[in-house]
């Protein structure tokens, strides 16, 4: 598995982690200290802001999980990948997202911009 694939897998795990302490550790593994996240509904700056945003998404979508839908596509310091937000009860996707990110020098994400559409 490439380093980019590992950081994207950790990114998906971060969105699914319900334990706050473990989630914060995943945020730190995934995002650079000066990282930002932005999508049409949520945003977060730095590890604390991103962690708070993820916690808010989890509160808004209980009983759902994120699944990686495509392998990361990467060139230079850019990465994109698609994910699904699925109901744990039915397995049906309720949202599909494509995220575009910039990688920091250490391989973590410096910024992520998410685009969402209903499934």
C-alpha positions, 0 to 999 in steps of 0.5 A: 500500500502506498503512503498516499493510500495509507493516509486516505485509509486513515482519513476514512477511519477518522470519519468513522471513529466514535471514540474521541481520543482515538479520533483525535489521534487519527486526525493527527496522523492524517492532517498537518498541523496547519491543515484545513477542511472545507465542503459545502456544509462543514469546515475545520481549521487545524486538528482541533477544528477538524476533530470538532467538525468530524464529531458534528458530522457523526452527531448529524448522521448516527448509524452511518459510516464512510466507505472509500469508493475509489482508490486515491488518484495522485500526482505531484502533491495532489490527491482525489478520491471518492467515498460513500456515506452509507447507512449501517442498517440498510447498507445504502449510500445516502451521500457520495463525495469526492475529496480533493487534497493537497499533501504536506511535505511529510505526506499528511493532508494539508488541505481537503476540499469536499464535493457532495452529492446525494446518492 
